[in-house]
Amino acid sequence: MKWRCTRCGKPHAENDPPCDNCGHNAFEKAIVQVDDTDDHSGGDRGGSEPIPSGTVETGPDYVWACTNCGREHVRNTPPCSRCGNPDLERVEQTYADVERDLETPSWFEVATPYLPIFAVIGVVVALFATGIVSPSILPGIGPPSPPDAPGQADQAAGLDFETTESAVHERLEDERGGSDGRRYDDGLAAFAEHRNRRLVAAEFGDREPGAADPDEFGHDCGNARVVGAPLVVSDLSLAEYGNESALAADIADGLLSSQFGDNVRTGYDAEGMDIHVAPNDDVYVFYVAC
């Protein structure tokens, strides 16, 4: 007769506790299933004793369940491995927890913890799409940033260079008249700033920054050729100028009297420029047209 442990249900050939699986000291007789017929005799054995099939029916499987959270354990080894409860009770194993674990959650249940992240991404995309935030702030997107260069790039002696650049454009427009008028292109101005700072950095720094293509700056020239040239003015003392208009007049005169003065007057539809004061107080002007 087969024996089984009354705690874990493991079958044993003899009634010799303790159980080698859980260490319990009590065994009980197991139920032995028998066949009613002998397969080799072809059917009825004529009332003879049934031949055991050799299959041992050990009954239901038992586990030890936590009385607090229901976590099932193979052995009675408190406390509960999930919640730490010291009380476990012997129950028949139903595999209901396995079926529950195999249930597939919906896409919404999976995505719910990530909804705040999706919301933030949506707001960022909306800011870029509406133009509130320029994509150029992201690395590799938008026009190249101008290289670092020594000197003053925005203002000097109380004179704002962006205001001066606009005044130079207006002074040149007055010189050209209505027929050869040019619009001021911010993309060309950005390209001029990059070229001007690159020139100053090469002259007064310890390295020459990499070059950039005009088409990277989003100008409105289409397929038209973009041309540009530097103008270095050494005899200007910015402290002597009372406002940007006076400085702009001298820079405009310098552009018109330079070797590319004819190109400044006629032949192009748009222009842009940049002003930078070098460490030696020379005024570097880079002019671009298309």
Solvent accessible surface area in square Angstrom, and as a share of the most:
residue,aa,sasa,rsa
1,M,138,0.61
2,K,80,0.34
3,W,48,0.17
4,R,37,0.13
5,C,0,0.00
6,T,34,0.20
7,R,60,0.22
8,C,22,0.13
9,G,17,0.17
10,K,77,0.33
11,P,66,0.41
12,H,24,0.11
13,A,74,0.57
14,E,116,0.52
15,N,79,0.41
16,D,84,0.44
17,P,56,0.35
18,P,83,0.52
19,C,4,0.02
20,D,111,0.58
21,N,45,0.23
22,C,24,0.14
23,G,42,0.41
24,H,49,0.22
25,N,112,0.57
26,A,43,0.33
27,F,23,0.10
28,E,63,0.28
29,K,129,0.55
30,A,4,0.03
31,I,121,0.61
32,V,55,0.32
33,Q,97,0.43
34,V,70,0.40
35,D,67,0.35
36,D,123,0.64
37,T,62,0.36
38,D,26,0.13
39,D,128,0.66
40,H,179,0.80
41,S,62,0.40
42,G,75,0.72
43,G,26,0.25
44,D,126,0.65
45,R,82,0.30
46,G,67,0.65
47,G,80,0.77
48,S,49,0.32
49,E,140,0.63
50,P,62,0.39
51,I,68,0.34
52,P,84,0.53
53,S,48,0.31
54,G,65,0.63
55,T,74,0.43
56,V,45,0.26
57,E,69,0.31
58,T,36,0.21
59,G,26,0.25
60,P,57,0.36
61,D,78,0.40
62,Y,59,0.23
63,V,9,0.05
64,W,29,0.10
65,A,11,0.09
66,C,4,0.03
67,T,77,0.45
68,N,106,0.54
69,C,46,0.27
70,G,44,0.42
71,R,96,0.35
72,E,46,0.21
73,H,23,0.10
74,V,109,0.63
75,R,108,0.39
76,N,49,0.25
77,T,82,0.48
78,P,66,0.42
79,P,84,0.53
80,C,5,0.03
81,S,84,0.54
82,R,139,0.51
83,C,56,0.33
84,G,41,0.39
85,N,26,0.14
86,P,92,0.58
87,D,85,0.44
88,L,24,0.12
89,E,85,0.38
90,R,96,0.35
91,V,46,0.26
92,E,93,0.42
93,Q,52,0.23
94,T,92,0.54
95,Y,108,0.41
96,A,54,0.42
97,D,42,0.22
98,V,69,0.40
99,E,117,0.52
100,R,137,0.50
101,D,112,0.58
102,L,135,0.67
103,E,124,0.56
104,T,126,0.73
105,P,75,0.47
106,S,57,0.37
107,W,220,0.77
108,F,142,0.59
109,E,105,0.47
110,V,71,0.41
111,A,30,0.23
112,T,59,0.34
113,P,94,0.59
114,Y,111,0.42
115,L,80,0.40
116,P,88,0.55
117,I,96,0.49
118,F,110,0.46
119,A,61,0.47
120,V,94,0.54
121,I,93,0.47
122,G,39,0.38
123,V,90,0.51
124,V,62,0.36
125,V,87,0.50
126,A,49,0.38
127,L,59,0.30
128,F,49,0.21
129,A,84,0.65
130,T,94,0.55
131,G,56,0.54
132,I,128,0.65
133,V,41,0.24
134,S,55,0.36
135,P,55,0.35
136,S,48,0.31
137,I,117,0.59
138,L,68,0.34
139,P,131,0.82
140,G,90,0.86
141,I,81,0.41
142,G,47,0.46
143,P,58,0.37
144,P,41,0.26
145,S,93,0.60
146,P,48,0.30
147,P,17,0.11
148,D,115,0.59
149,A,24,0.19
150,P,50,0.32
151,G,36,0.34
152,Q,82,0.36
153,A,30,0.23
154,D,100,0.52
155,Q,109,0.48
156,A,16,0.12
157,A,65,0.50
158,G,71,0.68
159,L,6,0.03
160,D,53,0.27
161,F,3,0.01
162,E,129,0.58
163,T,70,0.41
164,T,0,0.00
165,E,20,0.09
166,S,55,0.35
167,A,19,0.14
168,V,0,0.00
169,H,28,0.12
170,E,108,0.49
171,R,77,0.28
172,L,1,0.00
173,E,47,0.21
174,D,115,0.59
175,E,78,0.35
176,R,23,0.08
177,G,38,0.36
178,G,80,0.77
179,S,110,0.71
180,D,56,0.29
181,G,34,0.33
182,R,9,0.03
183,R,108,0.39
184,Y,64,0.24
185,D,6,0.03
186,D,113,0.58
187,G,10,0.09
188,L,0,0.00
189,A,19,0.15
190,A,35,0.27
191,F,8,0.03
192,A,0,0.00
193,E,47,0.21
194,H,11,0.05
195,R,81,0.29
196,N,0,0.00
197,R,41,0.15
198,R,52,0.19
199,L,51,0.25
200,V,0,0.00
201,A,5,0.04
202,A,46,0.35
203,E,107,0.48
204,F,72,0.30
205,G,39,0.37
206,D,142,0.74
207,R,140,0.51
208,E,111,0.50
209,P,8,0.05
210,G,58,0.56
211,A,76,0.59
212,A,19,0.15
213,D,71,0.37
214,P,31,0.19
215,D,105,0.54
216,E,85,0.38
217,F,12,0.05
218,G,61,0.59
219,H,25,0.11
220,D,105,0.54
221,C,14,0.09
222,G,58,0.55
223,N,164,0.84
224,A,54,0.42
225,R,175,0.64
226,V,31,0.18
227,V,33,0.19
228,G,41,0.39
229,A,22,0.17
230,P,64,0.40
231,L,26,0.13
232,V,68,0.39
233,V,24,0.14
234,S,82,0.53
235,D,125,0.65
236,L,29,0.15
237,S,52,0.33
238,L,17,0.08
239,A,88,0.69
240,E,144,0.65
241,Y,34,0.13
242,G,76,0.73
243,N,78,0.40
244,E,36,0.16
245,S,74,0.48
246,A,43,0.34
247,L,0,0.00
248,A,2,0.01
249,A,35,0.28
250,D,60,0.31
251,I,0,0.00
252,A,0,0.00
253,D,65,0.34
254,G,19,0.19
255,L,0,0.00
256,L,15,0.07
257,S,95,0.61
258,S,28,0.18
259,Q,183,0.81
260,F,25,0.10
261,G,3,0.03
262,D,107,0.55
263,N,70,0.36
264,V,0,0.00
265,R,89,0.32
266,T,65,0.38
267,G,66,0.64
268,Y,41,0.16
269,D,103,0.53
270,A,0,0.00
271,E,0,0.00
272,G,0,0.00
273,M,1,0.01
274,D,12,0.06
275,I,1,0.00
276,H,1,0.00
277,V,4,0.02
278,A,1,0.00
279,P,73,0.46
280,N,82,0.42
281,D,96,0.50
282,D,23,0.12
283,V,0,0.00
284,Y,15,0.06
285,V,0,0.00
286,F,4,0.02
287,Y,9,0.03
288,V,0,0.00
289,A,2,0.01
290,C,10,0.06
